[in-house]
Amino acid sequence: MPCTPFDLMWDNQPLESVMLDKADPIMDVAFFNVRLLEAETSREHGMSFDEAWYALPLLTREMMVAARIGRQWLSSLQAEDAAKRSRR
């Protein structure tokens, strides 16, 4: 089973595997590698990527990236649900 460099887990499965199982190209790790997610997360929190981000403990960085992914994924699922409801 493939794992992200940080071994991020989602429901006791490697996050990358869970994301690849979904047909949502917005969240597909083929489009968003972990380094890009880290850079975007550090920017979202107003941190410099090269210094402040890597000064944080690894577990903290993992949790911040996972929270960002979760928010994006939830937003995508809500938009998909709204689109389905509007077609009815």
TANOR-V849348 format. One line per field, one symbol per residue. phi: phi as a letter, one per 30 degrees, with the letter a starting at -180 (. if undefined). psi: psi as a letter, one per 30 degrees, with the letter a starting at -180 (. if undefined). burial: + if it has 16 or more other C-alpha atoms within 10 Angstrom, else -. Layout:
phi = ???
psi = ???
burial = ???
//
This chain:
phi = .dbdechdcbhibeeeddddddccddcdddcbdddddddddddecicdddcddddddedddeddddddddddddeddddddddddddd
psi = kkllfghkkjhglkeeeeeffkgjfegkfffjleeeeeeeeeeeggkkefdeeffkkeeeeeeeeeeeeeeeeeeeeeeeeeeeeff.
burial = -------++----++++++-------+++----+--++++++----------+-------++-+++-++---+---------------
//
